[in-house]
Amino acid sequence: MSDTSRKARRARILRSAERQFGEPVRDIEYPGGEGRSSCRLIFAERSVIATLRPNFRRAHLEAFVLKALSRHSADAPACLGVDGEIIYQSDVGGRRLNMEIAKVGGARRRALAEEAVAAIFRIQRAGATAGLNTALPHLGVNAAWIDNLARARAALEPYSAGRSASVDHAQLCAAVQVPARQFVKWDCRSGNAAIGADDRLRWFDFEYAGVRHGAEDFAWLIGDEAWPVPPQVMEEIVRDGLIALPEAERRDWLDYLAVYTTLHCIQRFKLIVKEAKKRGWLSKTRVRRFDDAGVHPEFAAHLCSVGAYFGDRVALTRPIAQDFEEARRVFEQMIRQAA
């Protein structure tokens, strides 16, 4: 984005915000960098998050979702207003989950992971209670989208023996072509959650919310390459959140989570490889600070470990797991060479 475009966007948001809240904005901050869609507006006695969405529909869908959730959940921001493509939300805090969890280890790290998962489950239940599972668009139901998701496994071939090619494509498509019944936030990467002054973890960025199986939200978190919690621990935490389901249903739910997480990891893998070729490797600090793609060999290796673990959980995707395991060794070799 050019300097002229940034200045014009800033001026537009300031005019809108001062009209919306009836008081001057004292300062403006860009937690994710000036190129991102959201900024923090500082007023005399509070701060507000302003987000300029690319179109009217996205802004108003997000506002609709947040208003519906607020009646049943305190795990998301409150919508404070919407002006055209600009949505105003309560400030849920400056301590981003992706940064906070990287600072701690042991029991505290697991506790944060448990809080994040529990909040997603609560948000999904709140969405269902609010009727969002019947009011929002279905996600990932287009045959072309599913076909592309399944075919993306070819991205592992340059880093492995390419065993993924042997996976039955029709079966793989069928495995992710599930009924859309559950409200999902989508994009549950750890940079989209924050801890407030009240020490409560909340999720934000509901721009792409819709309806699908439900496990996808957890796949986004588990398959976040900068998320430092081992995949087996995450599986255990999510399983504990499904305790109310009958055993057979829980097993089917977790099998779907495994397949979808495997394919989601391929999407993140493709993004990392693409960005590394374009920009070179980035520092882990930069990635976390700006909630960027995990363009660092350690993040890539971790992502491959996640893909290998979940791919091995289901017979259909085990060849993909083997490719992920070989790709992991490629990135670990890079790390050793750079040491």
Backbone torsions as a table, in degrees:
resi	resn	phi	psi	omega
1	MET	NA	132.1	-178.6
2	SER	-72.9	162.1	177.7
3	ASP	-60.7	-37.3	179.7
4	THR	-63.3	-42.4	179.4
5	SER	-66.1	-40.6	178.7
6	ARG	-62.2	-44.4	-179.2
7	LYS	-64.2	-40.4	-179.9
8	ALA	-66.2	-40.1	179.4
9	ARG	-66.3	-43.8	179.2
10	ARG	-59.2	-46.9	-178.8
11	ALA	-62.9	-39.4	179.4
12	ARG	-62.9	-45.5	-179.5
13	ILE	-64.6	-42.7	-179.2
14	LEU	-63.0	-43.8	178.9
15	ARG	-61.6	-45.9	-179.0
16	SER	-63.6	-45.1	-176.0
17	ALA	-65.2	-41.8	-178.5
18	GLU	-69.4	-31.2	174.3
19	ARG	-71.5	-39.7	-177.5
20	GLN	-67.6	-42.6	-172.4
21	PHE	-105.6	-6.1	174.0
22	GLY	68.5	26.2	177.1
23	GLU	-153.6	157.7	-177.0
24	PRO	-73.7	147.0	173.0
25	VAL	-83.9	124.0	-176.8
26	ARG	-84.4	-29.6	-179.6
27	ASP	-159.1	163.2	178.2
28	ILE	-137.6	132.0	-179.1
29	GLU	-120.9	153.1	180.0
30	TYR	-124.7	84.4	-175.9
31	PRO	-56.6	-35.0	-178.8
32	GLY	-99.0	9.4	-176.3
33	GLY	100.5	154.6	-174.9
34	GLU	-66.8	-17.7	-179.8
35	GLY	-81.3	-8.4	-176.9
36	ARG	-85.5	166.9	-172.8
37	SER	-79.9	-17.7	-174.8
38	SER	-110.3	149.5	174.7
39	CYS	-143.8	160.7	178.8
40	ARG	-104.5	122.3	179.2
41	LEU	-97.9	126.6	-178.2
42	ILE	-100.9	115.9	175.1
43	PHE	-102.0	-177.3	-175.8
44	ALA	-60.5	-40.7	-173.7
45	GLU	-127.6	9.3	178.9
46	ARG	-162.6	169.3	174.0
47	SER	-123.1	150.6	-177.5
48	VAL	-134.9	144.4	175.9
49	ILE	-96.1	124.3	175.8
50	ALA	-109.6	133.0	-179.9
51	THR	-129.4	123.9	177.3
52	LEU	-95.6	104.7	179.9
53	ARG	-81.2	158.4	-175.7
54	PRO	-68.2	-18.5	177.8
55	ASN	-154.7	166.9	-177.3
56	PHE	-59.7	-42.0	-175.2
57	ARG	-61.5	-46.2	-177.8
58	ARG	-64.2	-42.0	-179.5
59	ALA	-63.1	-43.7	-176.4
60	HIS	-76.9	-28.9	173.8
61	LEU	-65.8	-43.3	179.0
62	GLU	-63.8	-41.5	178.5
63	ALA	-62.3	-42.5	178.6
64	PHE	-59.8	-44.9	-179.2
65	VAL	-64.1	-47.2	-177.6
66	LEU	-64.4	-39.0	178.4
67	LYS	-65.0	-40.4	179.1
68	ALA	-66.9	-42.9	-178.8
69	LEU	-66.2	-36.2	-174.0
70	SER	-62.8	-20.8	178.9
71	ARG	-76.7	-14.0	-174.3
72	HIS	-133.5	-3.7	-174.6
73	SER	-151.2	147.3	173.9
74	ALA	-110.9	21.6	-174.5
75	ASP	-99.0	8.8	-179.8
76	ALA	-140.7	164.4	178.7
77	PRO	-66.8	158.5	171.4
78	ALA	-88.6	140.3	174.4
79	CYS	-80.2	123.6	-177.4
80	LEU	-101.7	-1.2	-179.9
81	GLY	147.7	163.7	178.2
82	VAL	-144.4	136.5	-178.2
83	ASP	-133.5	97.4	-177.3
84	GLY	63.5	-116.5	179.5
85	GLU	-92.6	1.7	-177.8
86	ILE	-101.6	126.0	176.2
87	ILE	-113.7	137.6	178.8
88	TYR	-108.7	132.0	-177.7
89	GLN	-131.7	155.7	173.5
90	SER	-64.0	148.4	-179.6
91	ASP	-82.5	113.4	-176.3
92	VAL	-88.5	3.6	174.5
93	GLY	121.0	155.1	-177.5
94	GLY	-95.7	-0.6	-179.3
95	ARG	-91.9	89.7	-177.7
96	ARG	-65.4	140.6	-178.2
97	LEU	-60.3	-38.8	-178.4
98	ASN	-62.9	-31.5	178.2
99	MET	-80.7	-43.1	-175.3
100	GLU	-65.1	-42.3	-176.2
101	ILE	-71.8	-23.3	177.5
102	ALA	-75.1	-18.3	-177.2
103	LYS	-84.8	-18.8	-172.1
104	VAL	-119.9	168.1	178.0
105	GLY	-142.2	-173.2	173.4
106	GLY	56.7	-134.7	-174.8
107	ALA	-64.2	-36.0	-178.6
108	ARG	-67.5	-38.7	178.9
109	ARG	-63.9	-44.6	178.6
110	ARG	-63.7	-39.9	180.0
111	ALA	-61.2	-41.0	177.5
112	LEU	-63.5	-41.2	177.8
113	ALA	-62.5	-41.1	178.9
114	GLU	-65.1	-40.0	178.1
115	GLU	-63.1	-42.6	-179.0
116	ALA	-62.8	-44.9	-179.9
117	VAL	-66.4	-45.0	-179.5
118	ALA	-60.8	-38.9	179.3
119	ALA	-65.6	-37.8	177.4
120	ILE	-63.6	-45.6	177.8
121	PHE	-59.0	-42.9	-179.5
122	ARG	-64.7	-40.8	179.0
123	ILE	-63.5	-42.1	178.4
124	GLN	-62.6	-42.9	178.5
125	ARG	-65.2	-40.3	178.6
126	ALA	-63.5	-40.0	178.2
127	GLY	-61.9	-41.5	177.9
128	ALA	-65.3	-43.2	179.3
129	THR	-61.5	-36.5	-179.0
130	ALA	-80.2	-4.2	179.2
131	GLY	82.4	13.7	-178.3
132	LEU	-68.6	-23.5	-179.8
133	ASN	-70.2	-11.2	175.5
134	THR	-114.9	-3.3	-175.8
135	ALA	-108.1	-15.6	-173.8
136	LEU	-106.1	161.7	179.4
137	PRO	-67.5	149.5	174.9
138	HIS	-79.2	139.5	-176.8
139	LEU	-106.9	142.3	173.1
140	GLY	62.5	35.1	178.6
141	VAL	-106.1	-9.1	178.1
142	ASN	-69.7	132.8	-177.0
143	ALA	-59.4	-37.2	179.8
144	ALA	-66.6	-38.4	178.7
145	TRP	-62.9	-45.4	-179.5
146	ILE	-65.5	-40.6	178.9
147	ASP	-61.5	-44.0	179.2
148	ASN	-65.6	-39.4	178.2
149	LEU	-59.9	-43.4	-178.3
150	ALA	-73.3	-37.5	-177.8
151	ARG	-72.8	-18.7	-177.3
152	ALA	-62.0	-14.6	179.9
153	ARG	-58.8	-19.2	178.1
154	ALA	-63.0	-18.9	180.0
155	ALA	-63.4	-19.8	-179.3
156	LEU	-82.4	-15.0	-173.6
157	GLU	-57.7	-41.8	-179.8
158	PRO	-65.9	-11.7	-176.1
159	TYR	-115.1	8.1	-173.6
160	SER	-156.4	-173.3	177.0
161	ALA	-79.9	-2.2	175.8
162	GLY	70.8	33.7	179.6
163	ARG	-65.8	-20.1	-179.3
164	SER	-58.6	-25.8	-179.6
165	ALA	-62.9	-22.6	-177.8
166	SER	-81.3	-8.9	-179.3
167	VAL	-68.5	135.7	178.9
168	ASP	-66.4	111.6	-173.4
169	HIS	-63.8	-42.1	-179.0
170	ALA	-63.1	-41.6	178.7
171	GLN	-65.3	-38.5	-179.4
172	LEU	-65.8	-42.9	176.6
173	CYS	-61.0	-43.2	-179.3
174	ALA	-63.2	-33.7	-177.2
175	ALA	-66.7	-27.2	-179.6
176	VAL	-106.7	1.5	177.6
177	GLN	-91.8	75.3	-172.9
178	VAL	-105.4	158.7	176.7
179	PRO	-62.2	138.9	178.3
180	ALA	-90.8	104.4	-175.3
181	ARG	-127.8	-20.1	-171.5
182	GLN	-111.0	134.0	171.8
183	PHE	-61.7	133.2	176.8
184	VAL	-129.9	142.8	175.5
185	LYS	-71.1	-42.6	-172.9
186	TRP	72.7	157.8	177.4
187	ASP	50.9	52.9	177.1
188	CYS	-88.3	47.4	170.0
189	ARG	-70.3	152.9	-171.9
190	SER	-66.4	-17.7	175.9
191	GLY	-73.9	-8.5	179.6
192	ASN	-101.8	26.5	172.6
193	ALA	-138.0	152.1	-179.8
194	ALA	-146.2	160.1	179.0
195	ILE	-110.4	125.8	-174.8
196	GLY	-87.7	-178.0	178.7
197	ALA	-63.0	-23.1	177.7
198	ASP	-87.3	7.8	179.6
199	ASP	66.0	18.0	177.2
200	ARG	-95.6	137.3	177.5
201	LEU	-86.9	130.8	177.7
202	ARG	-132.5	146.5	176.7
203	TRP	-95.4	143.3	176.4
204	PHE	-135.3	178.4	-177.0
205	ASP	71.5	79.1	-179.5
206	PHE	-104.9	25.7	-176.4
207	GLU	-57.5	-36.5	-174.7
208	TYR	-107.2	19.7	-178.7
209	ALA	-58.8	148.4	-179.7
210	GLY	-170.7	-148.6	-176.2
211	VAL	-131.6	130.7	172.9
212	ARG	-155.7	-147.1	-177.8
213	HIS	-68.3	-46.8	-177.9
214	GLY	122.9	-33.1	180.0
215	ALA	-69.3	-18.7	-176.3
216	GLU	-59.8	-36.8	179.4
217	ASP	-59.5	-39.3	-179.0
218	PHE	-74.8	-31.7	175.7
219	ALA	-63.7	-39.2	177.6
220	TRP	-60.3	-40.2	179.9
221	LEU	-73.5	-49.7	-178.2
222	ILE	-62.8	-37.9	-178.1
223	GLY	-89.0	13.4	172.9
224	ASP	-76.8	114.3	-172.9
225	GLU	-61.3	-23.0	179.2
226	ALA	-91.5	1.9	-179.8
227	TRP	-81.4	115.4	-167.4
228	PRO	-88.4	17.1	-177.6
229	VAL	-98.2	129.5	-178.0
230	PRO	-57.2	146.3	-176.1
231	PRO	-61.0	-35.2	-179.4
232	GLN	-67.3	-32.3	176.9
233	VAL	-70.1	-42.0	178.9
234	MET	-64.0	-40.1	178.2
235	GLU	-61.1	-41.3	179.7
236	GLU	-63.8	-42.6	-179.4
237	ILE	-64.7	-44.3	179.5
238	VAL	-65.8	-41.5	178.9
239	ARG	-58.2	-41.2	179.1
240	ASP	-61.8	-30.6	178.9
241	GLY	-74.9	-10.4	-179.3
242	LEU	-103.3	16.2	-171.1
243	ILE	-58.7	-26.3	-178.0
244	ALA	-76.5	-15.3	-179.6
245	LEU	-77.5	146.3	171.7
246	PRO	-59.7	152.6	-173.5
247	GLU	-53.7	-45.7	-177.8
248	ALA	-64.0	-41.5	178.7
249	GLU	-66.4	-39.9	179.2
250	ARG	-63.6	-41.1	178.9
251	ARG	-63.1	-44.8	178.7
252	ASP	-63.7	-41.0	179.5
253	TRP	-60.7	-45.5	-178.4
254	LEU	-69.5	-33.3	175.5
255	ASP	-64.1	-42.1	177.7
256	TYR	-65.3	-42.2	176.5
257	LEU	-55.0	-42.8	-178.6
258	ALA	-62.4	-47.1	-178.9
259	VAL	-64.9	-47.0	-176.3
260	TYR	-67.3	-39.8	178.8
261	THR	-62.9	-39.4	177.4
262	THR	-57.6	-47.9	-179.1
263	LEU	-71.1	-34.7	176.9
264	HIS	-64.8	-38.5	178.0
265	CYS	-61.6	-33.1	177.0
266	ILE	-65.3	-40.2	178.1
267	GLN	-62.3	-42.8	177.3
268	ARG	-66.9	-37.7	177.4
269	PHE	-59.2	-47.1	179.6
270	LYS	-59.1	-42.3	-179.7
271	LEU	-64.5	-43.1	179.3
272	ILE	-61.5	-47.9	-178.7
273	VAL	-61.9	-44.0	179.8
274	LYS	-61.4	-47.2	-177.7
275	GLU	-69.9	-34.0	178.2
276	ALA	-64.9	-38.5	178.2
277	LYS	-67.4	-34.0	-176.9
278	LYS	-82.4	-40.4	-171.8
279	ARG	-117.2	-9.2	-172.3
280	GLY	81.6	175.0	-179.7
281	TRP	-74.4	143.4	179.3
282	LEU	-107.6	165.7	176.4
283	SER	-77.5	151.5	178.4
284	LYS	-63.7	-35.2	179.5
285	THR	-62.6	-44.9	179.1
286	ARG	-62.8	-43.8	-179.0
287	VAL	-57.2	-47.6	-177.9
288	ARG	-70.1	-42.0	-176.1
289	ARG	-61.4	-42.4	-176.6
290	PHE	-102.6	11.3	179.5
291	ASP	50.2	47.9	-176.3
292	ASP	-90.0	169.9	171.1
293	ALA	-59.5	145.9	-173.9
294	GLY	-76.0	64.5	-174.0
295	VAL	-84.3	69.8	176.6
296	HIS	-149.1	139.6	-177.0
297	PRO	-56.0	-34.9	179.7
298	GLU	-67.4	-39.6	177.0
299	PHE	-66.7	-40.1	178.8
300	ALA	-63.5	-42.1	179.5
301	ALA	-64.6	-41.1	178.5
302	HIS	-63.1	-43.7	179.1
303	LEU	-59.0	-41.8	178.3
304	CYS	-63.7	-35.7	176.7
305	SER	-63.8	-40.0	178.5
306	VAL	-65.5	-46.6	178.7
307	GLY	-61.3	-38.6	179.5
308	ALA	-67.5	-41.5	-178.5
309	TYR	-63.9	-51.5	-176.8
310	PHE	-74.1	-31.5	176.3
311	GLY	-63.6	-33.1	-179.0
312	ASP	-76.7	-11.7	-177.1
313	ARG	-71.5	-25.4	-174.9
314	VAL	-127.2	134.1	-175.4
315	ALA	-55.6	-39.6	-176.8
316	LEU	-57.9	-36.3	-173.0
317	THR	-103.1	8.2	-177.9
318	ARG	-61.9	-35.3	174.4
319	PRO	-61.1	-33.9	176.7
320	ILE	-67.1	-38.1	177.9
321	ALA	-60.0	-41.2	179.3
322	GLN	-64.7	-40.2	177.7
323	ASP	-64.8	-40.5	177.3
324	PHE	-61.9	-40.1	-179.2
325	GLU	-63.3	-41.8	178.3
326	GLU	-68.3	-38.3	177.5
327	ALA	-64.4	-37.6	177.7
328	ARG	-57.5	-42.3	-179.5
329	ARG	-65.1	-31.6	177.0
330	VAL	-62.3	-46.8	-178.4
331	PHE	-72.0	-33.1	175.9
332	GLU	-66.5	-33.1	175.1
333	GLN	-64.8	-40.1	176.5
334	MET	-59.3	-42.0	-179.7
335	ILE	-63.2	-44.8	179.6
336	ARG	-63.0	-41.0	-178.9
337	GLN	-66.8	-30.2	-178.9
338	ALA	-82.6	-13.8	-176.1
339	ALA	-71.3	NA	NA
